[in-house]
Amino acid sequence: MDSVSQIALGAAIGMAVMGRRTALWKSAAWGAVAGTLPDLDVFIDHGDAIANMVLHRGETHALFWLTLFSLPFAAAVARLHGQWPLWRRWWLALWLVLITHPLLDAMTVYGTQLALPWSNHPFGVGSIFIIDPLYTLPLLAGAAITLATTRLRANVLGLVLSTAYLGWGVAAQHHVGNIAKSTLVRQGIVAERVLVTPTAFNTVAWRVVVMQRDHYLEGFYSLLDSQRTIAFDRFERGAAIEAEVSGIRGYERIRDFSRGFYALRQDGPRLLISDLRMGQEPAYTFTFAIAERASPAKPLAVPEQVGTRPDLGKFLPWLWRRIGGDPSPPPR
């Protein structure tokens, strides 16, 4: 999730666990700090754009390493404030903040390596967009009211509402997934895998990606649509390029990290790979140039990120209409 959400969640948990045992501003401040710490790995350069992508949310988001770190971290905070008798309570508060950071991240589609050092599997439920005001605002409001009035109930209510919103997102994702599956059956479409994720900033309009051997399909569904069906557009997956890039490290990393939701294409002399989970046709943030076309393909010494973002002037008005149930096709 975005930094504001993680800071708000950390502050809220800090106040909820510490209660009146310490000054509210202290528990909120340290909760906000702990909620930010795991994302400091963005400042680590792993050598190229693809490595930076797939190694983000790695060790700093692993539950095991965060648990170990929480012990000296809590001890230092308790010593700093002269509250050593409360160090166990500080530990519980900061441990919960630290581990809920990657658990919240895992609700997005990006991929969070929770199980390191035993597994580098990128967990990603994909039931909430990376920025969603309806998740963040209850946390901010509850924490702000509590800090201003010292009424802890407001903070607890913010945590309850934001957590309930996460549950709503999972339920809505499951519902849209069932509609997608029934649509594919009716249309006689055989899918290798299906991805259902919310469109930007909401959990009402959803994007569905269907992977096939040579193509992939993209469709959209709003919970306010009048019909329980999805119209799909079909795109080339770049299967003919697959053999040329086989063995190239950048290709293998994106193939595995995207869990098979990727596409290849040629752009002039270069071969590109896109992670189809983040973005929508034709704009994908995580698109990389990985090789020059030759016989065989020649890997680039350093993969280059060449991704694009949607034209917001066209995308945002369409998104608002789509949320409301307007079946108009997306801007291309």
N, C-alpha and C positions, 0 to 999 in steps of 0.2 A: 504494500500500500504506500501511498504518498507520505512524505515526512510529517505533514500536519496531522494526519490521522494517527500515526505512530506516537507522536508527541502527546496528543490528546489522550490516547489510550493509556500511555505510560503514566501521565499525571493522574488520571482517574483511578487507575489501579493503586498507585502509590497512596493516594488519600484514602481509598476504601480500606486498604489493609492496615495502614498506620492509624487511621481514625484520629482520635484526640490525644494519642500518646506522644505526639510531637506537634510542632507548629504545622498547620496545613500547608503553608508555603514551602516548608522543607520537603515534605513528602511529595508534593506536586512537582517541585523543581527536580528532585532526584529521580522521580518517575519519568519526567520528560527527558532527562539526560539518558537514563537507561533505555528508554524507548528509541532513542536516536543512535546509540552506540553500534548496534549490529550493521547499520547502513554505512558506516564509515569505510567499509570495504570498497566503496565506489572510488576511493582515492588510490587504490592499489592498481598499478598498471601491470598486467600479466603479459604484455608483449605485443598483443594485437587485438583488434576490435572483437573478434569472435571469442577469443579466450576471456576477454573482459566481460563479455555477455554471459557465457556459460559458467564462469567461476564466480560471478556475483551471486549473492545469497548462498555462499558455500560455508566455510568453517565458521564464519561469524554468525551464521543462522542455524548452526547445528545445536540441537537440544543438549547433547552431551557436553560440548565445549562451553556453552553458555551456563550450564549448571555449575561446572567447575569454576568458571570466572565469577559467578555470583557470590561465592564464599569470601574471597579476599575483598571484593568490591563492597559488600555489605559491612565487613569488618572495618574497612577504611572510612566509610560514611559514619558508622556508629562512633568510631574514635574521633572523627573530625568534630562531631557535634557534642562530644562528651556524654554520649548515651550508650555506653557499652552494655549496661543491663538490658537494653532493647535490641541488641545486635541480631538476635534470632528473629525478631519481628521485622527488622530492617532486611534481613536476609530473605524472608518470605516475600516481602513486598517487592524487592528488586529482582528476585528470581522469577516471580510471576510476570513482572514487566518484561524481563529479558526473553522469556520463552513464549509469551503471547505475541511478541513481535514477529518471529518467523511463523507461528501458527496462523496469524492473520495474513501474512504474506502468502501462505500456502492456499488461502482461499481464492487468490487470484490465479490467472492462468500461466504466469511467467515460469514458475518452477522454483521451489525452495528445497535445498538439500538438507532436510531435517535430520537424517540418520547418519551423517558423517560422524566418526571416521569409518563406520562399517559399510555404508552404502552411499553412493553419490546420486541416487535416484532423485530426480527433480519433482517433488510433489507439487501438484497444482490442481486444485478443485475447479477453478475457473467460474465460480458462482458470483463474483463481484468484480467490478472494474477497478482498476488501480486507484482511481479517484472517484469517490461517490459521496456527494454532500449529505445524502440521507443517512449514511453511516457516521460521518464525522460530526455533523452538527449537534446531535444529542450529547456526544462526549464533551464537545467544547462548551455547550450551554450548561450542562450539569456541573462541570468543573468550575466554570466561571462563577456560577451562582453560589456554589459551596465556598469558594475563596472569598466572595464578597459578603456572604451572610453567615458563614460557618455552619450552614445547614447541610449535614452529610447526606440527607436523603436525596437531595437534588443530584448529587454525584452518582449515587447508587442508581437512581432512575435513569440517568444518562447511560450508564453501563448496561442496564437491563434492556433499554430500547435499542442500543447499538447491537447488542448480541442477538436480540430478537430479529433485527434486520438481516443479520448474517443467516439466521435460520430461514427467514423468508426467501432469501436469494437461493439457497439450496433447494427449497421446495419448488420455486419457480423454474429453476434450471431443470429439475426432474420432470416437471410438467411439460416444458417445451421440448425436452428430449423425447418424451413419449409421442408428442405430435410429430416431431421430425421422423421418428421411426415409422409411424403409421403412414406418413406421406411417402416415404421411400418405398414401403411395401405396395401402396396403391399405384405408384408410378413405375414399379418394377425395377427400381434402382438397387443394384448390389453395391454395398459399401464395405470398404476395408476397415474404416474407422470413422466415427462421427464425433464432432466437437460442438458443444453448445456453450456459448459465453455471452455475457451481457454486452450490449453496445455501450458507448461512452456515457459515464456519469449517471447510470440508472439501472434498474433491474426490471423494467417493463418491456423494453424492446431488446430482442436477443438475436445474435448472429449464429448461424449454423454452417459448419464446414464439413463436407463429406469427401473423404478421400477414396479414390478409385485407382486402379492400376496405372492408367494413362492420363487421367483427368482429376480435377477436384471441382466440387460444386459449392456455391455460396448462396445462402438464402437468409431471409430475415423474418422474424415473427414477433408481433407485439401481443401482449396479453389482452389488449383492447381490440385485436382484429376480430372482424365479424365471422370469419371462417377459420376452421381448425385445419389449415393446410399451409404449406410453405412453397413458394415459387423459387426454384433454383436457377441460377446462371451457371454455365459450364465453362471451365477454363483448362488450358493445357497445363499438365503437371511437369513437362520437360523430361518425360521418361527416356527419350532418345539420348539425352545428355548424360543420363545416370552412369552408363558404363564408362564414359570419358573421365568422370570425376571420382570414380570409385578409387579409394585409397588415398585421396587428398584429405589431409587432416581437418581442414575447415569444413568440408562437406560432411565428414563423419561426425564432427562435433554437433553441427546443427541438426543433422538427421536424428541423432540420439536425444539431444536436448529438447527438440520440438516434439518428441514422441511420434515421429512420422508425419507431422503436419508441416510439410515443407514443399516448395516448388523450385524448379530450376529453369533458367532461361538464358538466352544469349543476348548480350547488349554490345553490338559492334564486335570487337575481337575478344571480349571478356565473357566469362560464364559467371552467372549470379545465382545465389541461393537465397530464398526468403523463408523466414519463419512465419507461417500463415496464421498463427494463433493471435498475433498482435497487429492490428490494423484491419484493413479491408480493401478489396480490389478498388483501384490498382496500387494503393499506397500502403506499404509495409515498412515500419520503422527499422526492423531488423532484417535488412537485405544487405548481402555482402558480395563483393567481387572476390572470387576465390581462385580463378584460373584464367589463363589465356587459351583460346581454342587453337589447338594444333593437333598433331597426330603422334603421340597422345597429347591430351591437354597438359599444359604446363602450369603448375601451381604458382600463384603469386607468392613472392617472398614474404610479403606481409598482406594478409587479407584487408580489404578496405570496406568500411561501412558506407553504403550508398543508398540507404533507405530514405523514404520520403514520408511525409505526413499528408493527410487529406487537406483539401482546400476548405478551410473553415467557413468561408463565405458561402459555399455550396453545401458543405456537410452538415453544419449545425441546423439550418432551416429544414433540411430533409430529415434529420434525426428527430427534431421536434414533431414534425408531421407523422413520422413513422411510429413514434411512441404513442401518438393519439389514434393509431389504427389505420392511417392512410397507407394503402399498399403500393404507393408510387415507388418505382425502382430507385436504387441509390445512385448518386452522381458517380460517373466513371471518368 
